[in-house]
Amino acid sequence: MSASPSPASPSPAVPPPAGAAPLPQTPAQRRRQRLKLLAILLVCAAPVIASYLAYYVMPPLGRTNFGDLIEPQRPIPNLRLSGADGAAFKFESLRGRWVLLQFDSGRCEPACVDKLYAMRQQRTMTGKDRERVERVWLIGDAAVPADTLASDYAGTVVLRADPAELAPVFPVETGRRLEDYLYLIDPRGNLMMRFPATGEPARIRKDLGRLLKASRVG
């Protein structure tokens, strides 16, 4: 009795010729790709979102923050900024770090020096997290800061800015000026808080410390 013939093995898939246009995706494939992209974006944003939730939405009973939350949240736009050498500076280069920011004349009167000192101390007192915090001084006039400020507050990013561009970005209370505040920008480049420049340093440090602890970004 003769054996029945074995079924023919399937032919191997033939790859498309080089240079051929890819086959159009089906609606299901496009949905899967969009879902994957959304999942990646959520994973990247989760640490900062978690810090906001932990600090503002679900704070422990009895805890109050000292700084004012900026609402609605607003990204820092492409401001026309320049460094001490006159070269253009992109604010987005600071993304990935928490930024403490002040605005003052280049003459830097005593109140300005107090803010430079406060920002330096806030960063220093975060301890092991100090590298996550950047300090920025925006100068809105042509005055040249004293050389001693560069040495006393080394590490501060000093930039020249157009005050007319800053006014719509950094909110102030009625009767106040930009110089009356310290601003905090999150690692995604969003303006999130402001503190009174003459406020209590310990309370500012407590707010900043809580945010650094709640977020692993920056």
C-alpha positions as a printed NumPy array, in Angstrom:
array([[ 0.   ,  0.   ,  0.   ],
       [ 1.547,  3.297, -1.066],
       [ 2.015,  6.116,  1.461],
       [-0.164,  9.203,  1.039],
       [ 1.757, 12.224, -0.152],
       [ 2.773, 14.676,  2.607],
       [ 1.154, 18.129,  2.469],
       [ 3.209, 20.725,  0.691],
       [ 5.034, 23.111,  3.006],
       [ 3.957, 26.775,  2.693],
       [ 6.064, 28.927,  0.433],
       [ 8.282, 31.411,  2.317],
       [ 7.077, 35.032,  2.353],
       [ 8.656, 37.004, -0.419],
       [ 9.911, 40.385,  0.781],
       [ 8.831, 43.386, -1.269],
       [11.412, 44.558, -3.785],
       [13.813, 47.255, -2.646],
       [12.42 , 50.737, -3.072],
       [ 8.839, 49.56 , -3.215],
       [ 6.297, 51.778, -1.449],
       [ 5.136, 50.333,  1.91 ],
       [ 1.67 , 48.895,  2.074],
       [-0.896, 51.342,  3.471],
       [-1.741, 50.785,  7.137],
       [-5.128, 49.527,  8.119],
       [-7.256, 51.647, 10.52 ],
       [-6.536, 49.121, 13.279],
       [-2.765, 49.457, 12.766],
       [-2.99 , 53.25 , 12.862],
       [-4.975, 53.112, 16.12 ],
       [-2.363, 50.834, 17.69 ],
       [ 0.434, 53.219, 16.703],
       [-1.427, 56.211, 18.142],
       [-2.032, 54.33 , 21.401],
       [ 1.664, 53.427, 21.649],
       [ 2.664, 57.071, 21.113],
       [ 0.167, 58.245, 23.721],
       [ 1.499, 55.674, 26.201],
       [ 5.073, 56.928, 25.662],
       [ 4.004, 60.564, 26.205],
       [ 2.154, 59.648, 29.401],
       [ 5.173, 57.784, 30.771],
       [ 7.413, 60.811, 30.091],
       [ 4.993, 63.28 , 31.667],
       [ 3.931, 61.107, 34.61 ],
       [ 6.584, 62.27 , 37.138],
       [ 5.724, 65.963, 36.749],
       [ 1.973, 65.235, 36.725],
       [ 2.429, 63.165, 39.886],
       [ 4.194, 66.045, 41.629],
       [ 1.266, 68.361, 40.862],
       [-1.274, 65.805, 42.069],
       [ 0.655, 65.014, 45.236],
       [ 1.193, 68.657, 46.067],
       [-2.061, 70.331, 45.087],
       [-4.802, 67.755, 44.54 ],
       [-4.13 , 65.307, 47.358],
       [-2.091, 67.219, 49.955],
       [-1.893, 65.847, 53.499],
       [-4.502, 67.303, 55.835],
       [-3.532, 70.708, 57.171],
       [-0.737, 71.372, 54.675],
       [-0.74 , 74.74 , 52.896],
       [ 1.663, 76.012, 50.279],
       [ 3.338, 79.391, 50.558],
       [ 3.711, 80.153, 46.847],
       [ 0.83 , 81.045, 44.525],
       [-0.017, 78.427, 41.917],
       [-0.129, 79.939, 38.413],
       [-3.405, 79.053, 36.739],
       [-3.886, 78.28 , 33.951],
       [-0.554, 76.575, 33.512],
       [ 1.464, 78.263, 30.769],
       [ 4.619, 77.231, 28.906],
       [ 7.434, 79.748, 28.664],
       [ 7.404, 80.939, 25.013],
       [10.412, 81.601, 22.8  ],
       [11.5  , 84.853, 24.427],
       [14.182, 87.002, 22.829],
       [16.992, 86.459, 25.322],
       [20.732, 87.049, 25.146],
       [23.648, 86.149, 27.367],
       [26.405, 88.378, 28.711],
       [28.303, 87.926, 25.436],
       [25.306, 89.084, 23.392],
       [24.665, 85.634, 21.924],
       [21.05 , 84.507, 21.61 ],
       [19.871, 82.174, 24.372],
       [16.984, 79.696, 24.11 ],
       [15.046, 79.291, 27.337],
       [14.106, 75.769, 26.302],
       [17.741, 74.768, 26.89 ],
       [16.904, 74.851, 30.632],
       [14.245, 72.158, 30.296],
       [14.788, 69.143, 32.491],
       [15.517, 71.274, 35.565],
       [13.479, 73.317, 38.03 ],
       [14.16 , 77.018, 37.46 ],
       [14.03 , 79.809, 40.038],
       [13.776, 83.116, 38.208],
       [13.952, 86.794, 39.117],
       [13.639, 89.981, 37.077],
       [15.618, 93.127, 37.876],
       [17.637, 96.024, 36.519],
       [21.304, 95.37 , 35.816],
       [22.092, 97.993, 38.478],
       [20.843, 95.464, 41.038],
       [19.805, 97.546, 44.023],
       [19.837, 95.924, 47.515],
       [16.443, 94.262, 46.963],
       [17.837, 92.608, 43.824],
       [20.901, 91.383, 45.704],
       [18.608, 89.947, 48.376],
       [16.824, 87.905, 45.719],
       [20.077, 86.628, 44.233],
       [21.089, 85.555, 47.717],
       [17.701, 83.938, 48.363],
       [17.857, 81.917, 45.13 ],
       [21.386, 80.775, 45.906],
       [20.359, 79.677, 49.395],
       [17.22 , 77.913, 48.158],
       [19.326, 75.853, 45.774],
       [22.023, 75.14 , 48.357],
       [19.532, 74.011, 50.999],
       [18.016, 71.381, 48.696],
       [21.158, 69.366, 49.445],
       [21.65 , 66.423, 47.111],
       [18.934, 67.816, 44.823],
       [20.761, 71.086, 44.161],
       [21.817, 70.021, 40.659],
       [18.131, 69.769, 39.757],
       [17.645, 73.505, 40.37 ],
       [18.786, 76.307, 38.068],
       [18.826, 80.039, 38.885],
       [18.022, 82.695, 36.272],
       [18.271, 86.478, 36.481],
       [16.495, 88.363, 33.681],
       [17.782, 91.907, 33.152],
       [15.383, 94.315, 31.489],
       [17.645, 97.302, 30.799],
       [21.106, 98.163, 29.478],
       [22.755, 98.525, 32.911],
       [25.809, 96.305, 33.443],
       [25.891, 94.287, 36.695],
       [28.849, 94.785, 39.028],
       [31.663, 92.255, 38.645],
       [31.302, 91.26 , 42.294],
       [27.82 , 89.869, 41.594],
       [29.222, 87.437, 39.029],
       [31.636, 86.022, 41.602],
       [29.343, 86.144, 44.62 ],
       [26.496, 84.411, 42.763],
       [28.414, 82.231, 40.343],
       [26.197, 79.73 , 38.573],
       [23.309, 82.138, 38.124],
       [22.288, 82.328, 34.46 ],
       [22.223, 86.057, 33.645],
       [20.183, 87.015, 30.576],
       [18.928, 90.204, 28.975],
       [15.237, 90.3  , 28.114],
       [12.629, 92.655, 26.7  ],
       [10.27 , 93.7  , 29.552],
       [ 7.418, 94.12 , 27.05 ],
       [ 7.706, 90.409, 26.187],
       [ 7.781, 89.334, 29.827],
       [ 4.651, 91.141, 31.028],
       [ 2.145, 88.793, 29.294],
       [ 4.044, 85.706, 30.481],
       [ 4.691, 86.384, 34.158],
       [ 1.52 , 87.436, 36.019],
       [ 1.591, 89.961, 38.854],
       [-1.031, 91.119, 41.312],
       [-2.609, 94.551, 40.929],
       [-0.184, 97.225, 42.046],
       [ 2.799, 94.843, 41.913],
       [ 5.759, 94.551, 39.533],
       [ 7.767, 91.644, 38.125],
       [10.561, 92.668, 40.502],
       [ 8.323, 91.839, 43.469],
       [ 8.423, 88.081, 42.86 ],
       [10.496, 84.964, 42.449],
       [ 9.023, 82.592, 39.862],
       [ 9.31 , 78.809, 39.63 ],
       [ 9.304, 76.949, 36.305],
       [ 8.943, 73.17 , 36.16 ],
       [11.209, 70.783, 34.182],
       [ 8.772, 70.755, 31.256],
       [ 9.158, 74.51 , 30.812],
       [ 5.834, 75.506, 32.402],
       [ 5.492, 78.495, 34.712],
       [ 3.877, 77.022, 37.812],
       [ 4.42 , 79.166, 40.931],
       [ 5.384, 82.603, 42.168],
       [ 6.673, 83.647, 45.574],
       [ 6.809, 87.107, 47.15 ],
       [10.414, 88.266, 46.839],
       [10.366, 89.477, 50.437],
       [ 8.754, 86.248, 51.657],
       [10.032, 83.842, 54.251],
       [12.943, 81.829, 52.77 ],
       [12.157, 78.808, 54.943],
       [ 8.624, 78.582, 53.551],
       [ 9.824, 78.935, 49.951],
       [12.371, 76.204, 50.603],
       [ 9.646, 73.962, 52.025],
       [ 7.492, 74.367, 48.895],
       [10.436, 73.667, 46.607],
       [11.543, 70.685, 48.675],
       [ 8.097, 69.104, 48.492],
       [ 7.974, 69.465, 44.73 ],
       [11.453, 67.996, 44.305],
       [10.491, 65.063, 46.506],
       [ 7.224, 64.439, 44.654],
       [ 8.826, 64.575, 41.192],
       [11.723, 62.569, 39.855],
       [12.002, 64.711, 36.737],
       [14.682, 67.356, 36.673]])
